[in-house]
């Protein structure tokens, strides 16, 4: 009888331990290596007059069994997604085209995922001059509701980058009609920072905003179109 009770107690302990087993760990962060952020990628292997093969590289993440690589053309011509178990992947891309890329580490036992930062680059082509990257709009986030400051203005913030390093100016567009945005300001980079602007607004109104970037060669690019509501 004592032996049976001891066995039952041990079995119960084992079941209890199995229930308390920790879940598989989540993957650690992914560090991107190449192509570098906001760079002109000239190391692609030419496949034709219009296409070249680029090898993406990143550092291994802890507790990761696989990686999903996502590469998107910033001119909205498509996105490629592939899964690999290594730390490099080669993809054929259009020349003279801006791209963003991101790698997500995957733990196959738990299904947990951890995504890297998103980097941008230009895949080099025959051109000697490249347009700026589309500005990254930071604040207000698209769809956000915001309060104006004491002067009745809202702070717009964005991030600029150019593969040639010859950014010259940017233009701020803000209005209530997404199809017809008036130009609110022109900011000259030679006169100082051009990554923010206090925009006068009216309460209880939905606004749309966009940034146009221009370089010294006259090349331009437009950001995504964001909206926000003023409370």
C-alpha angles and dihedrals in degrees: 000000000000090000091051092051091049091051091048091050092050091048091051090050091052092050090048092051092050090053091052095049109131118248119252109281123258118250117265123240121294118232114207118219112174141056089033121231117276091359138135106243109215097161097083118123109239115240098172140337090287106028138057137177117244124191114217118207134189139164122264115264122219117256092011121138097176143006131222113211117203120190119180130186109232090216088066096247094132151296129252122207125186135165123220137166094219135073098250137055132179121215132177111236139177115268120240092023131124117233140182123212138191136174125213119201114218131202102205095199096056100021088231117151135197121192128210127226115281115250130192132211142162117240101223121242136169094294120104092204127051131194120247118269111263107269115259109234111219110168134064094025114229110275094016125142114224141180120228119238125248091283094052095255137124123215114238116198131184142159125240130202137166129190092217095045092230102114110157109175146340133217125219117217120191133163149120097259113069091200095053113034116175119223108253101183146351115220118200112211090206089064096052144292115345104190103100142037136184104230121198111233143175123237122253092024135123114226133191123207140185139171126223115202122204130189132202092267092058094254114146139190133185126222126228116283114254131187134200138176123233111217 
